[in-house]
Amino acid sequence: MADRIYVCIDLKSFYASVECMERGLDPMTTNLVVADPERTEKTICLAVSPAMKALGVPGRCRVFEIPKAIEYIMAPPRMRLYIERSADIYAIYLKYIAKEDIHVYSIDEVFLDVTDYLGMYRMTARELGMIIMQDIYKNTGITASCGIGTNLYLAKVALDITAKHSEDHIGELDEESFCRTLWNHTPLTDFWRIGTGISRNLQRMGIHTMEELAHADEDVLYRTFGVDAELMIDHAWGRETATMADIKNYRPKSNSVGSGQVLGCDVDYEGGRLIVKEMADLLCLELVDKGLVTDSVTLHIGYNNRYGRKPAHGTIRMTVTTNSARRIISYTEKLYEQITDKHTSIHRVTLTYNNVVDEVFRQYDLFSDPAELEKENKLQKVMLDIKDRYGKNAILKGMNLEKGATTIERNRQIGGHKSGE
């Protein structure tokens, strides 16, 4: 199959750049961090401006790690604003590329398959990437960087590594140039999909570069990393078989919905029970809103690190396939009691509803009263309608008003951060 040409575009320090532009400031010269001043100094900065990065401040540092000698603006997160600006920039991509050839990787990063556009525009991929970057800057004031590759992996690596050392913020790679220029690049964690854990395992095997990984004993790699070794070996040679079409056509074998939160302060056993019940209730409303039902619940409880206790994790299968809050909360509370240590402070909670399917597959058991469940479902839909019209906190349950409840505050957030409203 002939090589395709992919472009990966990243918006430089996106949240911080948006905040600078909203204030009429230049992100390249303004010291600004996006962080919630109402949280402790241990809170992670969502972004720092390019000017701060130039001073050596990492992009995801904690507030207390910023050198005291640096003066800066602290901007509270405004997630709804960032989503709106991201949508504005997506509209710019659509001026040049059809949505079928765009994959949104994150709020500030996209992949574009430009293969079939270069002949039409009579441009190289570099020229097209530059025009799109200039359009973004002209309309938003936000600087972008660009990676170009003959597959999705190379486009991402060109963005993450090569573009950083280019005056025009564009990097370009094919398999040959990848091996020639990056085989001995360190650290390995600069490469897409190699985190600190994988890197440590590779170092124990005497592997410190992509060249060493490419020539390593494959049997040893498969014994260590399982099926993931195949992808690692391909990437070491600059190969990637997945295409944009594969991404667009992918359908997971099963679906789930979930919610997680890191608590602002640790809570005891009963405080954790309240939070889990609230989360279960909100997820049930999400199921009803999307016309889905579930047959099992998974709960993950993370404790405060100072106790050195492993997280609690468990799954409970229900005798029904439902979106009834009353039934699901009952099962969730039972699971909570089964897995949670009553004497250790809770710091993190994650709740997942598994195997979600269309509500036409709703099932009942001998203890179900279809009429009562239908009545509850109608009530849930009325609640959703009120929330849609008047805001998420327009209608609440008694437990949401109890001490230690988090729903009211979480309803004001997007992705765990302030929406800015």
C-alpha positions in Angstrom: 0.0 0.0 0.0 1.3 3.4 -0.9 2.4 5.7 1.9 -0.2 8.2 3.1 0.7 11.6 4.5 -0.5 12.6 7.9 -0.3 15.9 9.7 -0.6 16.2 13.5 -1.3 19.7 14.8 -0.9 20.8 18.4 -2.0 24.1 19.9 0.9 25.5 22.0 0.1 25.7 25.7 -3.5 25.8 24.7 -5.3 26.7 28.0 -2.6 29.3 28.9 -2.6 30.8 25.4 -6.4 31.2 25.5 -6.2 32.9 28.9 -3.5 35.3 27.6 -5.5 36.2 24.4 -8.6 36.8 26.5 -6.6 39.4 28.5 -5.0 40.9 25.3 -1.6 39.6 26.3 1.0 37.8 24.2 1.5 34.2 25.4 5.1 34.2 24.1 6.1 37.0 26.5 3.5 36.7 29.4 4.1 34.6 32.5 0.8 32.9 33.1 -0.3 29.6 34.7 -3.8 28.1 34.6 -4.5 26.7 38.1 -7.2 27.0 40.7 -6.1 29.5 43.4 -8.8 28.0 45.7 -6.9 24.8 45.9 -3.6 24.1 47.7 -0.1 24.8 46.4 0.0 21.1 45.6 -2.5 21.5 42.8 -1.3 20.7 39.3 -1.1 23.6 36.8 -3.3 22.7 33.8 -1.0 24.7 31.6 1.8 27.3 31.7 2.4 29.9 29.0 5.2 29.5 26.4 7.0 32.3 28.2 7.0 30.3 31.4 8.3 27.2 29.6 11.1 29.3 28.2 12.1 30.0 31.9 12.3 26.2 32.5 8.9 25.8 34.2 7.4 22.4 33.1 3.9 22.3 31.6 2.3 20.1 34.2 4.1 21.2 37.4 2.5 21.8 40.8 2.1 25.4 41.9 4.7 25.1 44.7 7.3 23.9 42.2 7.3 27.3 40.3 10.4 29.2 41.4 9.6 32.0 43.8 11.6 34.5 41.8 9.2 34.2 38.8 6.3 36.6 38.8 3.2 35.3 37.0 -0.5 35.6 36.6 -2.6 32.7 38.0 -5.7 32.2 35.8 -8.5 30.0 37.2 -9.6 27.3 34.8 -12.5 28.1 32.4 -13.1 24.8 30.7 -16.2 25.9 28.8 -14.2 28.7 27.2 -11.5 26.3 26.2 -14.0 24.0 24.6 -15.5 26.9 22.7 -12.1 28.0 21.4 -11.2 24.4 20.4 -14.5 24.2 18.4 -13.6 27.5 16.7 -10.2 26.0 15.7 -11.9 22.8 14.5 -14.0 24.9 12.2 -10.7 26.2 10.7 -9.5 22.6 10.0 -12.8 22.0 8.2 -12.0 24.9 5.8 -9.2 22.6 4.4 -10.0 19.0 5.3 -13.2 17.0 5.4 -14.3 15.7 8.8 -13.9 12.1 7.6 -10.1 12.8 7.4 -9.8 14.5 10.8 -9.3 12.7 14.1 -9.6 14.8 17.3 -6.9 13.3 19.6 -7.5 15.8 22.4 -8.9 19.3 23.0 -5.7 20.8 21.6 -4.4 18.2 19.2 -5.7 16.6 15.9 -4.5 14.2 13.2 -5.3 15.1 9.6 -5.0 12.7 6.6 -3.9 15.1 3.9 -3.0 12.5 1.3 -5.8 13.2 -1.1 -5.7 17.0 -0.7 -2.1 17.8 -1.7 -2.7 17.3 -5.4 -5.9 19.3 -5.3 -4.2 22.2 -3.5 -0.9 21.7 -5.4 1.0 21.9 -2.2 3.4 19.9 -0.1 2.3 18.7 3.3 4.6 21.3 4.9 3.0 24.1 2.9 -0.5 23.0 3.8 0.4 22.6 7.5 2.0 26.1 7.5 -1.2 27.6 5.9 -3.4 26.0 8.6 -1.1 27.1 11.4 -1.1 30.7 10.1 -4.9 30.6 9.8 -5.2 29.5 13.4 -2.8 32.3 14.6 -4.6 34.9 12.5 -8.0 34.1 13.9 -7.2 33.1 17.5 -3.7 34.4 18.3 -2.7 30.9 19.3 0.6 29.4 18.0 0.5 25.9 16.7 3.1 23.3 15.9 2.9 20.5 13.3 4.3 17.1 12.7 4.2 15.4 9.3 4.7 11.7 8.7 4.1 8.8 6.4 2.0 7.1 9.1 0.2 8.3 12.2 3.0 7.3 14.6 5.6 9.2 12.6 3.4 12.3 12.4 3.0 12.2 16.2 6.8 11.7 16.9 7.6 14.5 14.4 5.3 16.8 16.4 6.6 15.8 19.8 10.3 15.6 19.1 11.3 17.0 15.7 9.1 20.1 15.5 10.5 21.4 18.8 13.9 22.0 17.1 12.6 23.6 14.0 12.3 27.4 13.5 9.0 27.0 11.7 7.6 24.6 14.4 7.2 21.9 11.8 8.8 18.4 11.9 8.7 15.8 9.1 9.6 12.1 9.2 9.4 9.0 7.2 10.7 5.5 8.2 14.2 6.2 6.8 14.7 9.6 8.4 13.2 8.3 11.7 15.8 5.5 12.0 18.6 7.9 10.8 17.8 10.8 13.1 16.0 9.4 16.1 17.2 5.9 16.7 19.7 7.2 19.3 17.4 9.9 20.7 17.0 9.8 24.5 15.1 9.7 26.8 12.8 7.0 25.4 9.9 8.6 27.3 9.9 11.4 24.6 8.4 8.8 22.2 4.7 8.3 21.9 3.3 5.5 24.1 6.5 4.9 26.1 5.8 6.0 29.7 8.1 5.9 32.7 7.0 2.3 33.6 7.8 0.9 30.2 11.0 2.8 30.0 12.2 1.4 33.4 11.4 -2.1 32.2 13.4 -1.5 29.0 16.3 -0.1 31.0 16.4 -3.3 33.1 16.8 -5.2 29.8 19.7 -2.9 28.8 17.5 -1.0 26.2 18.0 2.7 26.2 17.3 3.8 22.6 14.9 2.9 19.8 17.8 1.3 17.9 18.4 -1.1 20.8 14.7 -1.8 21.0 14.5 -2.5 17.2 17.3 -5.1 17.5 16.3 -6.6 20.8 15.3 -10.3 21.3 11.7 -10.4 20.3 10.9 -13.4 22.4 12.1 -11.6 25.5 10.0 -8.5 24.6 6.9 -10.6 24.2 7.5 -12.4 27.5 7.9 -9.0 29.2 5.2 -6.9 27.5 2.8 -9.5 26.0 0.9 -8.4 22.9 2.1 -4.8 23.4 5.5 -5.9 22.2 4.3 -6.1 18.6 3.4 -2.4 18.6 6.7 -1.5 20.4 8.8 -3.3 17.8 6.9 -1.7 14.9 7.3 1.7 16.4 11.0 1.1 17.0 11.3 0.8 13.2 9.0 3.8 12.6 6.1 1.5 11.4 2.4 1.9 12.1 -0.3 -0.1 10.4 -3.4 1.8 11.7 -4.8 4.3 9.3 -7.4 7.1 9.6 -10.0 4.8 8.0 -9.2 2.2 10.8 -9.9 4.9 13.4 -13.1 6.0 11.8 -14.4 2.4 11.4 -13.4 1.2 14.9 -16.2 -0.1 17.0 -15.5 -1.4 20.6 -16.8 -4.9 21.5 -18.4 -3.5 24.6 -19.1 0.0 26.0 -19.1 1.6 29.4 -19.8 4.9 31.1 -17.8 6.0 34.1 -16.9 8.8 36.5 -14.0 9.5 38.7 -12.9 12.2 41.2 -9.9 13.0 43.3 -11.3 14.4 46.5 -10.3 17.9 47.6 -9.8 16.4 51.1 -9.7 12.8 52.3 -13.0 11.4 53.7 -13.8 8.6 56.1 -15.8 5.4 55.3 -19.2 7.0 55.6 -18.2 10.1 53.7 -17.0 7.8 50.9 -20.3 6.0 50.9 -22.2 9.3 50.4 -19.9 10.3 47.5 -20.2 6.9 45.8 -24.0 7.1 46.0 -24.0 10.5 44.5 -21.8 9.4 41.7 -24.0 6.4 41.1 -27.1 8.6 40.9 -25.5 10.9 38.4 -24.3 8.1 36.2 -27.8 6.6 36.2 -29.1 9.9 34.9 -26.5 9.8 32.1 -27.7 6.3 31.2 -31.3 7.5 31.0 -30.3 10.6 29.0 -28.5 8.3 26.5 -31.1 5.6 26.4 -28.8 3.0 27.8 -28.9 0.2 30.5 -26.1 -1.7 32.3 -25.7 -5.1 33.9 -22.7 -4.6 36.2 -20.8 -2.0 38.3 -17.1 -1.6 38.9 -15.8 0.5 41.8 -12.2 1.6 42.5 -11.3 3.2 45.8 -7.9 4.9 46.2 -6.6 5.6 49.7 -4.3 8.3 51.0 -0.7 7.5 49.9 0.6 7.9 53.4 -1.1 4.7 54.5 0.7 2.6 51.9 -2.5 0.6 51.3 -3.3 -0.8 47.9 -6.5 0.6 46.3 -9.7 -1.4 46.6 -11.2 -2.7 43.4 -14.2 -4.8 42.6 -17.1 -5.6 40.3 -20.6 -6.7 41.0 -23.0 -8.2 38.5 -26.7 -7.4 38.8 -29.6 -9.7 38.2 -31.2 -7.1 35.9 -30.1 -5.0 33.0 -31.3 -1.5 34.0 -30.8 2.2 34.4 -32.9 2.4 37.6 -31.1 4.6 40.1 -32.8 2.8 43.0 -31.6 -0.7 41.8 -28.1 0.4 40.7 -27.4 2.5 43.8 -28.4 -0.5 46.0 -25.9 -2.8 44.2 -23.2 -0.1 44.2 -23.6 0.4 48.0 -23.3 -3.3 48.5 -20.1 -3.4 46.5 -18.7 -0.5 48.4 -19.3 -2.3 51.7 -17.6 -5.4 50.3 -14.4 -3.9 49.2 -13.7 -0.7 51.2 -11.6 -0.6 54.3 -13.6 1.1 57.1 -10.5 2.5 58.8 -8.5 4.1 56.0 -9.1 7.6 54.6 -10.3 7.7 51.0 -8.7 10.0 48.4 -9.9 8.9 45.0 -13.1 7.2 43.7 -13.8 5.8 40.3 -17.2 4.3 39.3 -17.9 2.5 36.0 -21.1 0.9 34.6 -20.1 -1.9 32.3 -21.5 -3.5 29.2 -23.9 -0.6 28.5 -26.4 -1.3 25.7 -29.5 0.3 24.2 -32.5 0.3 26.7 -34.5 -2.0 24.4 -32.4 -4.7 26.0 -33.7 -3.8 29.5 -34.3 -7.0 31.6 -36.3 -7.7 34.7 -36.1 -10.2 37.5 -38.7 -11.8 39.8 -38.3 -8.9 42.2 -38.9 -6.1 39.6 -42.2 -4.2 39.3 -42.2 -3.0 35.7 -44.8 -0.3 36.6 -42.7 1.1 39.4 -39.6 1.1 37.2 -41.4 2.9 34.4 -42.6 5.5 36.9 -39.0 6.0 38.2 -37.8 6.3 34.6 -40.3 9.0 33.7 -39.3 10.9 36.9 -35.6 10.7 35.9 -36.5 12.1 32.4 -38.3 15.0 34.1 -35.2 15.7 36.2 -33.1 15.7 33.1 -35.4 18.1 31.3 -35.3 20.5 34.3 -31.5 20.3 34.4 -31.3 21.0 30.7 -33.5 24.1 31.0 -32.3 25.6 34.2 -28.9 24.1 35.0 -27.5 21.0 36.6 -28.1 22.3 40.1 -31.7 23.3 39.5 -33.0 20.1 41.0 -31.2 18.1 43.7 -31.7 15.2 46.0 -31.5 15.3 49.8 -28.2 13.5 49.9 -26.7 16.3 47.7 -27.2 18.7 50.6 -25.6 16.6 53.2 -22.2 17.6 54.7 -19.4 16.2 52.5 -21.5 15.8 49.4 -19.8 16.8 46.2 -22.5 16.9 43.5 -23.3 20.6 43.7 -19.6 21.5 43.2 -19.0 18.9 40.5 -22.0 20.2 38.6 -20.2 23.5 38.2 -17.2 21.7 36.7 -16.2 20.3 33.3 -13.6 17.5 33.5 -13.0 18.0 37.2 -12.2 21.7 36.7 -14.2 24.9 36.9 -16.3 25.6 33.8 -15.7 29.3 34.2 -19.4 30.2 34.5 
